[in-house]
Amino acid sequence: MAATILKPGTFKHITCRNNIYPKSTVKRFIVPDEFVYWSVEYSKYTPPIYTAPHINGQPWADADIGCADFQVKWNELDGAVNRISFNGIYKIENGYPINPIGRTGLRGRGLLGRWGPNHAADPVVTRWKRDADGNVIRNSETKKSILQMVAIQRHDNKMWAIPGGMVDPGEKVSVTLKREFMEEALDSFDNQKMIEEFFAKGVEIYKGYVDDFRNTDNAWIETVAYNFHDEDGTQVGKLMLSAGDDAANVKWLDTDSSIQLHANHVDIVKQVIERLNAHW
């Protein structure tokens, strides 16, 4: 089943628009719904420019555009850094990459390390909810089995989220998925063989733009999400979860239409629900 992708011209920013930029006092320029798309002229649009001070000089971050030593190749693999967008070719204006979805009310990089796409990977780890006797629990109305997912609580906005993270330059997505899950949800390296085998059989469910609150007009997050499902609950489904340093908390979260998750993670989880025909 093809995953729903947030595409230019069909989706309008929700999380990264008309608010205070995270971990700052910078207020985004107001962008009404009708002016999100770049194709619509917005002559009054004068967004502030902001890049978090701590980013400059970090080994995982780009230099400022215009620096003599920052020679970049847009829309291609730039050395080990992947600057290719899942949404196709993005525009470059005055030397700056332009967010393919539309205006966010802020220029610069904000909290993001890369100009243009910042690539992440999200492992949606699931199991069926069971009673004390090990029987799968079904919803009384839909009669469908209740699915649980591993969710971590973020430090920054306190919201529950898929335990994902950024793909390091040159790193395979499969490595990122496993690494981020272990760092954020297990906080230990026990059961290494079982975990290796479990994370070798994921199913891609989403690949595209993320409506993340850190996005700007010139830097944004894109992700690849995989579902790793423990059908009988005998693998990762039986492990004790423990929040790592990157997470405030972690738990097996019951999934249904009432859950609220970070960014557009609910849309990603919906793909898993449909794939497994679970209760929603």
N, C-alpha and C positions, 0 to 999 in steps of 0.2 A: 504494500500500500504506500503510495507516495505521500510524503509529509507535506503539510501546509507550510509554505515559505512566505515570510513577510516581504512582499515585493514592492518595488517602486511603483507608484501610481495606484496601488490597491490598499496600502496600509498607511495610516497616519500615526506619527509618534504619540504615545500616551505618557510613558514613564519619563522620557527625557525631553519634556517641554513644559513651559509655564510654571517653573518652580525655582527654588534655590538650589544651585549646584551642590552636590554632596561634599562634605568636609570643607566647606568654604562659606563665605558670606556673599558670593557672587550670584546675583539674580539674573536669570535668563531673560532675554528680550521676549516679550509676549508674541506668541505666534498663534493666531486664531486658526481654527480648522481649515478655513478656506485658503490659508496662505502657507500651508505645510509644504506643498509640492513646489519645487524650483520652477516648474513650468508656468506658475502663476506669478506675475510681477508683484513685488512688495517693496515699493519705492522707499518706504519709511524704515525698512529693515536695517538696523545698525546694532547688531549684537555685540556684547563685550567680548574681549579676548582674554582667555584664562588658561594657563597651564600650571598645575600645582608645582610650587617651588621645589619640592623634594625630588621631582622627577629628573631634573637636569643633572646630567653626569652619571645617571644610573646605568649599569651595564646592560640592563634589559630594555632601555629606552632609546629612542631616536634623539638626535640633536635637533636644535631648532632649525626650521627651514630657512635657508639663507646663509647658514654657517658654511664657511669655505670647505670644511672637511666632511660635510654631509652630502654625499653624492648618491642619489636614490634612483631606483628603477621602479616606476609605478606599474601596477597591473601585471606584474610578473614575479617570478622567484628572484629576489634580490639577494644573491649570496645564499645564506641559510634562512633569511627572513622571507616569509610568504606574504607578498603584498597583492595577491590575487583575491578578488571578491567573488563570493558565491553568486552575487547578483550580476556578474558580468563586468564589463569595462566601466569604471567610474571616471568622472571628469576631473581634470586638473585645471584650476583657475588661479592665475597669478602665482603658480608654483605650489598651490595647496590642493590636496585631494578633497573632493566634495561628497558629503554623505549622500548615498544614492537614494535613500528614502525621502529625504527632505530636510527642511529647516528644523533646528533644535533650539534656537535662541542663544547659541553660544559658539564662539570660534575658539581655535586653539586645540589643545589635546586634553584639557581637564586633568583627570587622574590616569589617563591611558598612556601607555608607553610608546605606542606606534602611531605615526600619522597614517590615516587610511584605516584599513581593516586590522583589527586586533583579534587574532584567532584563538578561540577557546574550544574546549571539549567537555561534554557533559554526560556522565554515566547515569542512566536511570536504572537503578538496581531495584528489582521488585520481587515480591513473594505473595502468596495468598494468605489472607488472615485466617488463623485457625483457633479453635477452642482448646481447652485444656486437654482434650483427648486426641488432638491432632486433626480434627475434622475441619474441612474448609467451611468458613462462615459465609452464608449468602445473605443478601439484603432481602428483607421480608416483602418488599414491594416489587422490585425488579426481578427477584429470584436469581440474580446474577452474583457471582462470587466477588467478594470484596478484596480489592488489591491494595497492598501496602508497598510503599516506596521508602527508600532511605532518603531522609531529608536532613539537611544541616541548617542551623540557624546562623545567619550571617552576623558578623560583628557590627558592620556599618549601618544597616537599616533594620536589623533585628527580624527580618523576614525569613521564612523558611524557603529553602532553595534546593535545587539539584546540586550535589557536591562536586562541582566541576572546577575548572581553572584554565589558565592560559597555556597554550602550546608553546613550548620553548623552541627557539630557532633550530631547525634541522631535526626536531623530534617527531617521531611517528605518533599519529593521533591515538593509536592503540596503547602506546606507552603512557601518554598523558592521562587517558581515561583511568587506567589502573592506578597510576601514581596519585592522582588527585583523590580518588576514592579512599585509598589507604591512608593518605595524609590527613584527610578531613573526617573520615567516618570510622576508621579502625584504630588509628594511632598506635599500631603495633605491626610487626611483620611476622607474626605467627601464622601457621597454616599457609605458608607461601606456595606450596605445590598446588593445593586446592584452589587458591585464589588465581594462580596463573592459568589453570585449566578453565575456571569459571569465566574469566575475562577474555578467553580466546574464542568465545562463541556468542558475541553480541550481534544485534540486528540494528542497522542504521535506521533511525526514525525521523531525524530532522537534520537539515543542513542549510544554514542561511543566517539572515540578520537577527540580532537580538535587540529588543526594545529595552536596553539597559539604561539606568539613570545616569551613567557616566558618559554616555555618547555626546558628541559635539558635532558641529558642522564639518569638522575636518578629521575626526577620529571616531571609530565606532567598533562595536563588538559583533563578531560573527561566530557561530559555533557549529560543531558537528555533535549530535547527540545519538547515543546508542542505548538500546534497552538490553540489560542483562537480567534475565528472569530465572529465578530459582523455583522451578515448577513444584518440586516436592518438599522444598524447605530444608534440604539436607546439606546444602553447601553454605554460601554466604548468608542464607536465610536463618541459619542457626547460630551465627556468630554474635558475640556481645559487641555492640557498637560503643565507640568511645570517641568523643570529639577531639580532634587534633588542635593545634595552635591556630589554624586558620578558621576554625568554627567555634561559635559560642555554645552550641548544643547539637545533638544529633539524636534521631529517633526513627523508628518505623512509623510512617505516617499513613493513616487510612486515607485513601483517595476517593473523592466524590466531587460533585459539582460545586460544593461550598468552599473548597480549599482556596486559599490565597497564597500565591508564591511570588518570589522575586521575578522581576522583568516579565518576559512572556513564557516563563517555565510552565504555566498551566497549559498553554497551547501544545507544548512539547509532550507533557504528560498525557494529554488527550489522545495523542497518537498511540501511546502504549495501551491506553484503555480500549481503543478501537481494535488494536491488533490482537489483544488477548480476550476481547469480548467480556470485559469486566464491568462491574457496577459503576455507574457514574451519577 
